[in-house]
Amino acid sequence: MTTETYRNPILDADWSDPDVVRVGDDFYLTASSFGRAPGLPLLHSRDLVNWTLVGHALERLEPAEEFEKPRHDCGVWAPSLRYHDERFWIFWGDPDQGIFQVNAPEIRGPWTRPHLLKAGKGLIDPCPLWDEDTGEAYLVHAWAKSRSGVKNRLTGHRMRPDGTELLDEGKVIVDGDRIPGWFTLEGPKLYRHDGWFWIFAPAGGVETGWQGAFRSRGFFGPYEERIVLEQKDTDVNGPHQGGWVRTASGEDWFLHFQQRGAYGRVVHLQPMRWGPDGWPVLGDDGAPVAVHQKPGLPPQPPAAPATDDDFPGGRYGRQWQWTANPGDGWATQHSGDGLRLACVRSADAHDLRKLPNVLTQRLPGTPCTVEVELRLDSDEPGARAGLAVLGDAFGWIGLQRGADGTAHLVHRFAEAVAEAERDAAHPRLAPGGRAWLRIEIGAGSRCRFSADVGDGFRPSGPVFAATPWRWVGALLGLVALAPAGQGHAGAATFTQFRISAS
């Protein structure tokens, strides 16, 4: 057994609503991706502590026309990841459309096109189960009140074993309104263990809730419940919603999220055991652990999802996602290094929240410094490009081409209630149309902007506090755009994107 320890969170960024599965000696994780493309991130680990991003299961959101513009809190909610019949399966709920499924023979694909398993409003958080003893297949899901008027209950179905069709109208198998003190029951994960059907499901809301476990001898109930993980006297608020996984040697572990404001939902790893009464015990007797002995697995080198990017050949790494389905020609491949983004024309150039052509990655959960070099290659008056922190409020710093052909360093922001951006600092000349851009992100997601236009880094504007959307953490973004009009508006080139610990 290893004597090394790990510290939570193990994924200190917005890997929302994680689910996990083991196949052989490998562990795989997926998470919510909401309205960003590509969606359904796929992470890999050998020790449950060190994770790398190996791809995405969803190239574009469907139907495509629904996601031509940003829908930041919509799209892919709370997926479940399973392995059955020598295939990987992911089920998720789109709260406006219904329950979808994709599958693949390998984690890196090829993944099937999304199959709509159950159409309807407010159908969320689906999870399948294939009962290996009986050959039966089941599905459980939760409800979003914002779309359906219903919440705090879990509905169960029998399902065709090939995952293509549900075999009944569904039945409420857990009604949270009948459990004293329980509310916002959601995010179910379905398992078989020790002769019981188990549902691991959170309740109480993402900020302050808890993790519940339910068990029944039959899939359709009745279920008995227990709270198995809650904050207690720790500083981990709302520890819940995730998945149980067992190592090859029989160790049990539970991965879940913690809501941390602008940083989104970071991922924790809890030890798990089965108590003498047959119920699971998570963390330190039901309280989340901050530090714990690593799983008894072969030691692995430190690893984390990539952040830095040199954009070789103009290609961007797996860590980047567009804020909607991408358009043709937004990023151009070429023979050198650097990301060449077209200055996409838009009538919404005054509001980055409305633009589909922002290339984003997750905001790190620890203090850091973000830097990138920018060259504005466009001569179009009003063309601009820059580095952004994007959420319900946003701020960005970059270059803009003036009517007289000069390039200016600009720094702009918009508060959550504002419909258009404003200057956060006075524009200044940027000779040669080049600049180094920097955002220093400190405690409380407080962002300090600065730039170097040839005379060293100089601070710009007041401190800006990053904010999340309703369900999505704040994002770092690269963007190039131009006012509405006709014809090609040129491009901007970003090089040497770096995130370093502060």
Sequence and secondary structure as in RCSB ss.txt:
>XXXX:A:sequence
MTTETYRNPILDADWSDPDVVRVGDDFYLTASSFGRAPGLPLLHSRDLVNWTLVGHALERLEPAEEFEKPRHDCG
VWAPSLRYHDERFWIFWGDPDQGIFQVNAPEIRGPWTRPHLLKAGKGLIDPCPLWDEDTGEAYLVHAWAKSRSGV
KNRLTGHRMRPDGTELLDEGKVIVDGDRIPGWFTLEGPKLYRHDGWFWIFAPAGGVETGWQGAFRSRGFFGPYEE
RIVLEQKDTDVNGPHQGGWVRTASGEDWFLHFQQRGAYGRVVHLQPMRWGPDGWPVLGDDGAPVAVHQKPGLPPQ
PPAAPATDDDFPGGRYGRQWQWTANPGDGWATQHSGDGLRLACVRSADAHDLRKLPNVLTQRLPGTPCTVEVELR
LDSDEPGARAGLAVLGDAFGWIGLQRGADGTAHLVHRFAEAVAEAERDAAHPRLAPGGRAWLRIEIGAGSRCRFS
ADVGDGFRPSGPVFAATPWRWVGALLGLVALAPAGQGHAGAATFTQFRISAS
>XXXX:A:secstr
    EEES SB S   S EEEEETTEEEEE   BT BSEEEEEEESSSSS EEEEEEESS SSGGGGSS  TT S
BEEEEEEEETTEEEEEEEETTTEEEEEEESSTT      EEEEE TTEEEEEEEE TTT  EEEEEEE HHHHS 
 SEEEEEEE TTSS B SS EEEEEGGGSTT       EEEEETTEEEEEEEES TTT EEEEEEESSTT   EE
EEEE  TTSS  S EEEEEEE TTS EEEEEEEE GGG EEEEEEEEEE TTS EEETBTTB  SEEE  SS   
        B  BTT   TT EESSS  TTSEE  SSBSEEEE EEETTTT GGG S  EEEE  SS EEEEEEEE
E   STT EEEEEEESSSEEEEEEEE TTS EEEEEEEE TT SS EESS  EE GGGEEEEEEEE GGGEEEEE
EESSS  EEEEEEEE    SSS  EEEEEEEEES SS   EEEEEEEEEEE 
